[in-house]
Amino acid sequence: MSTSKPKINLHILLFTLSRTIVNASLRITYPFLPVFARGLGVEPTTLAMGFSIRAFIGAFGPFLSTVADTHDRKTGILLGVGLFTVGSGVVGVWPTLAGFIVGTSLIVLGNGVFIASLNAYLGDHVPYEKRGRMLAITETSWALAFILVVPVVRILLESFVWMTPFYIFAGIGVLFLLLFLWLLPVNHIPRTKENTLWQNLGRVFATWPALAGLIMGIVFTIANETVNLIFGVWIEDQFGLNFAALTAASVVIGVSELGGEVSAGLWVDRFGKRRMIWLFLGLNSLAAILLPLTNGSLIGAMVGLGFFYVTFEVVLVSTLTLMTEVLPTARATMLALTVAGFSLGRMLGDVIAPGLYGVSFWASVLASVVFNLLAAALLTQVCVRDR
């Protein structure tokens, strides 16, 4: 199934803009954690612990995302944006710790449903040989949220009450709901005994190439997180408590993420999804090994960190594109489980990263390399099925 080029371009623009806002609502909770904690009247550690509840609730995203397989993609997209809108509104009108956790949990849940549904929509309407560029464009929203929206949120927090950004997010969510309701086509999927929530989930776990792809995503995300979690501590140990260095690192991360997404968009369809993943898993491992060799050079550390994030982002976008065609009969479910796998990988990486760094930074980067090699081996088991 294909859609005319002007229409699909408009849809991709709207997907990118809406995902930028949704991603911003997720990313602001980390740099502005003390501001939100102060507004709620709790300690930052208490609020941080509440994020574990949010992560747990977000794990149920695949169960809701199957609506895009059992009904239609538009329903899944509207459900995702609707959950984001309601969640933002809950934080705004219920400014308590419980309200913050409930509201941001709905945002996380909505984000998972939204990503799976819109990527499934693009999988339906964009040929596989062109799909990587389209998904890469929508993935730039993650970096754009950090580069463009987070600074605006900082101004809002300095000028108004801490709930202000969430009021605005809720209003923007309503606008996107109306736009998607009006512009997206309805393509109802026939309901059969084979097309149900449990059948689709079972189909994924019973298909080895799909399962291998899920495990691969978990493993290379662990590889990334073993360095990602402790890079701030490493910078502090290397250069002292240097806020300029930490700020520079944040800028490098945002720009590198954007660079990785642009690079994937330019090359993933031309070079091939699987080859891009293999190549950039190798380059990501090289970047990890180079980090401890910077020998106290801040410029070297920033360059190495940028290289590490660029290569990981290319792997991430290429994997998402590959997974859109591994199991087309349960595409939204497959993608929802892939995103959930990324979250599981981050959680597992967060568990092991402090212990590895306690041994040495070399232990962290070598573990990252080992996990990347395991992901590369799993990729040999992932194949794209013919329609």
BELDAKA-V870889 format. One record per residue. N is the residue number from 0. RES is the residue in three letters. SS is DSSP state (alpha for helix, beta for strand, coil for the rest). OMEGA is omega in whole degrees, -180 to 180 (none if undefined). NEAR is the number of other C-alpha atoms within 10 Angstrom. Layout:
((N | RES | SS | OMEGA | NEAR) (N | RES | SS | OMEGA | NEAR))
This chain:
((0 | MET | coil | 179 | 7) (1 | SER | coil | 179 | 11) (2 | THR | coil | -179 | 13) (3 | SER | coil | -174 | 9) (4 | LYS | alpha | 179 | 11) (5 | PRO | alpha | -179 | 9) (6 | LYS | alpha | -178 | 12) (7 | ILE | alpha | 177 | 17) (8 | ASN | alpha | 177 | 13) (9 | LEU | alpha | 180 | 12) (10 | HIS | alpha | 180 | 19) (11 | ILE | alpha | 176 | 18) (12 | LEU | alpha | 179 | 15) (13 | LEU | alpha | 177 | 16) (14 | PHE | alpha | -178 | 23) (15 | THR | alpha | 180 | 21) (16 | LEU | alpha | -178 | 18) (17 | SER | alpha | 178 | 21) (18 | ARG | alpha | 177 | 24) (19 | THR | alpha | 179 | 23) (20 | ILE | alpha | 179 | 22) (21 | VAL | alpha | 179 | 27) (22 | ASN | alpha | 178 | 22) (23 | ALA | alpha | 180 | 24) (24 | SER | alpha | 176 | 23) (25 | LEU | alpha | -173 | 18) (26 | ARG | alpha | -177 | 17) (27 | ILE | alpha | -176 | 19) (28 | THR | alpha | -178 | 18) (29 | TYR | alpha | 180 | 11) (30 | PRO | alpha | -177 | 12) (31 | PHE | coil | 179 | 16) (32 | LEU | alpha | 179 | 16) (33 | PRO | alpha | -180 | 17) (34 | VAL | alpha | 180 | 18) (35 | PHE | alpha | 179 | 24) (36 | ALA | alpha | 179 | 21) (37 | ARG | alpha | 179 | 13) (38 | GLY | alpha | 180 | 15) (39 | LEU | alpha | -180 | 19) (40 | GLY | coil | 179 | 12) (41 | VAL | coil | 176 | 14) (42 | GLU | coil | 178 | 13) (43 | PRO | alpha | 179 | 17) (44 | THR | alpha | 178 | 11) (45 | THR | alpha | 179 | 11) (46 | LEU | alpha | 179 | 22) (47 | ALA | alpha | 178 | 15) (48 | MET | alpha | 178 | 10) (49 | GLY | alpha | 180 | 17) (50 | PHE | alpha | 178 | 16) (51 | SER | alpha | 176 | 14) (52 | ILE | alpha | 179 | 14) (53 | ARG | alpha | -180 | 20) (54 | ALA | alpha | -180 | 18) (55 | PHE | alpha | 179 | 15) (56 | ILE | alpha | 179 | 15) (57 | GLY | alpha | 180 | 22) (58 | ALA | coil | 179 | 19) (59 | PHE | coil | 179 | 17) (60 | GLY | alpha | -180 | 24) (61 | PRO | alpha | -180 | 24) (62 | PHE | alpha | 178 | 16) (63 | LEU | alpha | -176 | 19) (64 | SER | alpha | 180 | 31) (65 | THR | coil | 177 | 30) (66 | VAL | alpha | 179 | 22) (67 | ALA | alpha | 175 | 28) (68 | ASP | alpha | -175 | 27) (69 | THR | alpha | 179 | 23) (70 | HIS | coil | 174 | 18) (71 | ASP | coil | -176 | 21) (72 | ARG | alpha | -178 | 30) (73 | LYS | alpha | 179 | 23) (74 | THR | alpha | 179 | 22) (75 | GLY | alpha | 179 | 28) (76 | ILE | alpha | 179 | 29) (77 | LEU | alpha | 178 | 23) (78 | LEU | alpha | -180 | 23) (79 | GLY | alpha | 179 | 29) (80 | VAL | alpha | 179 | 27) (81 | GLY | alpha | 178 | 22) (82 | LEU | alpha | 177 | 23) (83 | PHE | alpha | -178 | 30) (84 | THR | alpha | 179 | 28) (85 | VAL | alpha | -180 | 20) (86 | GLY | alpha | 178 | 26) (87 | SER | alpha | 178 | 29) (88 | GLY | alpha | 179 | 22) (89 | VAL | alpha | 179 | 24) (90 | VAL | alpha | -178 | 24) (91 | GLY | alpha | -174 | 22) (92 | VAL | alpha | -180 | 14) (93 | TRP | coil | -172 | 14) (94 | PRO | coil | 176 | 16) (95 | THR | coil | 178 | 17) (96 | LEU | alpha | 179 | 19) (97 | ALA | alpha | 180 | 14) (98 | GLY | alpha | 179 | 18) (99 | PHE | alpha | -179 | 26) (100 | ILE | alpha | 179 | 20) (101 | VAL | alpha | -177 | 20) (102 | GLY | alpha | -179 | 27) (103 | THR | alpha | 175 | 28) (104 | SER | alpha | 176 | 26) (105 | LEU | alpha | 177 | 24) (106 | ILE | alpha | 178 | 28) (107 | VAL | alpha | 179 | 27) (108 | LEU | alpha | 179 | 28) (109 | GLY | alpha | 179 | 28) (110 | ASN | alpha | 180 | 26) (111 | GLY | alpha | 179 | 24) (112 | VAL | alpha | -178 | 34) (113 | PHE | alpha | -179 | 33) (114 | ILE | alpha | -178 | 24) (115 | ALA | alpha | -176 | 31) (116 | SER | alpha | -178 | 31) (117 | LEU | alpha | 176 | 26) (118 | ASN | alpha | 175 | 26) (119 | ALA | alpha | 177 | 29) (120 | TYR | alpha | 178 | 23) (121 | LEU | alpha | 176 | 22) (122 | GLY | alpha | 178 | 24) (123 | ASP | alpha | -167 | 19) (124 | HIS | alpha | -180 | 16) (125 | VAL | coil | 178 | 20) (126 | PRO | coil | -175 | 12) (127 | TYR | alpha | -177 | 16) (128 | GLU | alpha | 177 | 13) (129 | LYS | alpha | -169 | 14) (130 | ARG | alpha | -178 | 23) (131 | GLY | alpha | -179 | 28) (132 | ARG | alpha | -179 | 24) (133 | MET | alpha | 179 | 21) (134 | LEU | alpha | 179 | 25) (135 | ALA | alpha | 179 | 27) (136 | ILE | alpha | -180 | 20) (137 | THR | alpha | -180 | 24) (138 | GLU | alpha | 176 | 27) (139 | THR | alpha | -180 | 23) (140 | SER | alpha | -180 | 25) (141 | TRP | alpha | 178 | 22) (142 | ALA | alpha | -179 | 23) (143 | LEU | alpha | 177 | 22) (144 | ALA | alpha | -179 | 23) (145 | PHE | alpha | -174 | 23) (146 | ILE | alpha | -172 | 18) (147 | LEU | alpha | -171 | 14) (148 | VAL | alpha | -178 | 18) (149 | VAL | alpha | 176 | 21) (150 | PRO | alpha | 178 | 13) (151 | VAL | alpha | 178 | 12) (152 | VAL | alpha | 178 | 20) (153 | ARG | alpha | 178 | 16) (154 | ILE | alpha | 179 | 11) (155 | LEU | alpha | -180 | 15) (156 | LEU | alpha | 179 | 17) (157 | GLU | alpha | -173 | 11) (158 | SER | alpha | -175 | 10) (159 | PHE | coil | 179 | 10) (160 | VAL | coil | -173 | 12) (161 | TRP | coil | 180 | 22) (162 | MET | coil | -173 | 21) (163 | THR | alpha | -180 | 15) (164 | PRO | alpha | -177 | 23) (165 | PHE | alpha | 172 | 22) (166 | TYR | alpha | -178 | 18) (167 | ILE | alpha | 178 | 16) (168 | PHE | alpha | -180 | 22) (169 | ALA | alpha | 179 | 22) (170 | GLY | alpha | 178 | 14) (171 | ILE | alpha | 178 | 15) (172 | GLY | alpha | 178 | 23) (173 | VAL | alpha | 179 | 15) (174 | LEU | alpha | -180 | 14) (175 | PHE | alpha | 175 | 20) (176 | LEU | alpha | -179 | 18) (177 | LEU | alpha | -180 | 11) (178 | LEU | alpha | -180 | 13) (179 | PHE | alpha | 178 | 18) (180 | LEU | alpha | -177 | 15) (181 | TRP | alpha | -167 | 9) (182 | LEU | alpha | -175 | 12) (183 | LEU | coil | 179 | 17) (184 | PRO | coil | 175 | 12) (185 | VAL | coil | 177 | 12) (186 | ASN | coil | -176 | 12) (187 | HIS | coil | 178 | 14) (188 | ILE | coil | -178 | 13) (189 | PRO | coil | 179 | 11) (190 | ARG | coil | -180 | 11) (191 | THR | coil | 178 | 8) (192 | LYS | coil | 180 | 7) (193 | GLU | coil | -176 | 11) (194 | ASN | coil | 177 | 19) (195 | THR | coil | 179 | 17) (196 | LEU | alpha | -174 | 18) (197 | TRP | alpha | 177 | 12) (198 | GLN | alpha | -180 | 12) (199 | ASN | alpha | 177 | 23) (200 | LEU | alpha | 179 | 18) (201 | GLY | alpha | -180 | 11) (202 | ARG | alpha | 179 | 19) (203 | VAL | alpha | -175 | 22) (204 | PHE | alpha | 178 | 14) (205 | ALA | coil | -179 | 11) (206 | THR | coil | -173 | 12) (207 | TRP | alpha | 178 | 14) (208 | PRO | alpha | 178 | 22) (209 | ALA | alpha | 180 | 24) (210 | LEU | alpha | 177 | 21) (211 | ALA | alpha | 178 | 20) (212 | GLY | alpha | 177 | 26) (213 | LEU | alpha | -179 | 25) (214 | ILE | alpha | 178 | 20) (215 | MET | alpha | 179 | 27) (216 | GLY | alpha | 178 | 29) (217 | ILE | alpha | -173 | 25) (218 | VAL | alpha | -178 | 28) (219 | PHE | alpha | 173 | 28) (220 | THR | alpha | 173 | 28) (221 | ILE | alpha | 180 | 28) (222 | ALA | alpha | 180 | 33) (223 | ASN | alpha | -173 | 27) (224 | GLU | alpha | 178 | 23) (225 | THR | alpha | 176 | 29) (226 | VAL | alpha | -176 | 26) (227 | ASN | alpha | -175 | 18) (228 | LEU | coil | -170 | 17) (229 | ILE | coil | -177 | 18) (230 | PHE | alpha | 179 | 19) (231 | GLY | alpha | 178 | 16) (232 | VAL | alpha | 180 | 15) (233 | TRP | alpha | 179 | 16) (234 | ILE | alpha | 179 | 20) (235 | GLU | alpha | 179 | 15) (236 | ASP | alpha | -179 | 12) (237 | GLN | alpha | -169 | 15) (238 | PHE | alpha | -176 | 15) (239 | GLY | coil | 180 | 11) (240 | LEU | coil | -173 | 13) (241 | ASN | coil | -178 | 13) (242 | PHE | alpha | 177 | 12) (243 | ALA | alpha | 179 | 9) (244 | ALA | alpha | 180 | 19) (245 | LEU | alpha | 177 | 18) (246 | THR | alpha | 179 | 11) (247 | ALA | alpha | 179 | 14) (248 | ALA | alpha | 180 | 21) (249 | SER | alpha | 179 | 17) (250 | VAL | alpha | 179 | 16) (251 | VAL | alpha | -180 | 20) (252 | ILE | alpha | -179 | 22) (253 | GLY | alpha | -180 | 20) (254 | VAL | alpha | -180 | 19) (255 | SER | alpha | 177 | 23) (256 | GLU | alpha | 179 | 28) (257 | LEU | alpha | 179 | 26) (258 | GLY | alpha | 179 | 21) (259 | GLY | alpha | -179 | 27) (260 | GLU | alpha | 178 | 30) (261 | VAL | alpha | 179 | 20) (262 | SER | alpha | 178 | 18) (263 | ALA | alpha | 180 | 30) (264 | GLY | alpha | -178 | 25) (265 | LEU | alpha | -167 | 15) (266 | TRP | alpha | -170 | 16) (267 | VAL | alpha | 180 | 27) (268 | ASP | alpha | -179 | 19) (269 | ARG | alpha | -174 | 14) (270 | PHE | alpha | -178 | 11) (271 | GLY | coil | -174 | 14) (272 | LYS | alpha | -177 | 23) (273 | ARG | alpha | 180 | 20) (274 | ARG | alpha | 177 | 13) (275 | MET | alpha | -179 | 22) (276 | ILE | alpha | 179 | 24) (277 | TRP | alpha | -178 | 19) (278 | LEU | alpha | -173 | 14) (279 | PHE | alpha | 167 | 22) (280 | LEU | alpha | 177 | 25) (281 | GLY | alpha | 180 | 17) (282 | LEU | alpha | 178 | 18) (283 | ASN | alpha | 177 | 27) (284 | SER | alpha | 177 | 24) (285 | LEU | alpha | 179 | 17) (286 | ALA | alpha | 179 | 23) (287 | ALA | alpha | -179 | 26) (288 | ILE | alpha | -178 | 20) (289 | LEU | alpha | -176 | 19) (290 | LEU | alpha | 180 | 22) (291 | PRO | alpha | -178 | 18) (292 | LEU | alpha | -179 | 13) (293 | THR | alpha | 172 | 15) (294 | ASN | coil | 174 | 11) (295 | GLY | coil | 179 | 13) (296 | SER | coil | -179 | 12) (297 | LEU | alpha | 179 | 16) (298 | ILE | alpha | 178 | 12) (299 | GLY | alpha | 179 | 16) (300 | ALA | alpha | -180 | 23) (301 | MET | alpha | 178 | 22) (302 | VAL | alpha | 179 | 18) (303 | GLY | alpha | 179 | 22) (304 | LEU | alpha | 178 | 22) (305 | GLY | alpha | 178 | 23) (306 | PHE | alpha | -180 | 24) (307 | PHE | alpha | -177 | 28) (308 | TYR | alpha | 177 | 25) (309 | VAL | alpha | -176 | 28) (310 | THR | alpha | 178 | 28) (311 | PHE | alpha | -178 | 27) (312 | GLU | alpha | 177 | 26) (313 | VAL | alpha | 177 | 29) (314 | VAL | alpha | -177 | 29) (315 | LEU | alpha | -178 | 23) (316 | VAL | alpha | 180 | 28) (317 | SER | alpha | 179 | 29) (318 | THR | alpha | 178 | 23) (319 | LEU | alpha | 179 | 23) (320 | THR | alpha | 179 | 28) (321 | LEU | alpha | -175 | 22) (322 | MET | alpha | 177 | 26) (323 | THR | coil | -175 | 26) (324 | GLU | coil | 179 | 24) (325 | VAL | coil | -180 | 24) (326 | LEU | coil | -175 | 23) (327 | PRO | alpha | -178 | 19) (328 | THR | alpha | 176 | 15) (329 | ALA | alpha | -170 | 24) (330 | ARG | alpha | -178 | 26) (331 | ALA | alpha | 178 | 33) (332 | THR | alpha | 178 | 30) (333 | MET | alpha | -178 | 33) (334 | LEU | alpha | 178 | 30) (335 | ALA | alpha | 178 | 27) (336 | LEU | alpha | 177 | 27) (337 | THR | alpha | 179 | 26) (338 | VAL | alpha | 176 | 22) (339 | ALA | alpha | 177 | 22) (340 | GLY | alpha | 176 | 21) (341 | PHE | alpha | 179 | 22) (342 | SER | alpha | 178 | 20) (343 | LEU | alpha | 178 | 20) (344 | GLY | alpha | 178 | 23) (345 | ARG | alpha | -180 | 22) (346 | MET | alpha | 180 | 17) (347 | LEU | alpha | 177 | 18) (348 | GLY | alpha | 178 | 24) (349 | ASP | alpha | -180 | 18) (350 | VAL | alpha | -173 | 15) (351 | ILE | alpha | -174 | 15) (352 | ALA | alpha | -179 | 24) (353 | PRO | alpha | 180 | 17) (354 | GLY | alpha | 178 | 13) (355 | LEU | alpha | -180 | 19) (356 | TYR | alpha | 175 | 20) (357 | GLY | alpha | 175 | 10) (358 | VAL | alpha | 175 | 10) (359 | SER | coil | 176 | 12) (360 | PHE | alpha | 176 | 20) (361 | TRP | alpha | 178 | 16) (362 | ALA | alpha | 179 | 16) (363 | SER | alpha | -175 | 26) (364 | VAL | alpha | 178 | 26) (365 | LEU | alpha | 175 | 17) (366 | ALA | alpha | 178 | 22) (367 | SER | alpha | 179 | 26) (368 | VAL | alpha | -179 | 23) (369 | VAL | alpha | 179 | 15) (370 | PHE | alpha | 177 | 23) (371 | ASN | alpha | 178 | 25) (372 | LEU | alpha | 177 | 19) (373 | LEU | alpha | 177 | 15) (374 | ALA | alpha | 179 | 24) (375 | ALA | alpha | 178 | 21) (376 | ALA | alpha | 179 | 14) (377 | LEU | alpha | -179 | 19) (378 | LEU | alpha | 178 | 21) (379 | THR | coil | -179 | 13) (380 | GLN | coil | -177 | 14) (381 | VAL | coil | 179 | 20) (382 | CYS | coil | 178 | 18) (383 | VAL | coil | 180 | 15) (384 | ARG | coil | 174 | 10) (385 | ASP | coil | 179 | 8) (386 | ARG | coil | none | 8))
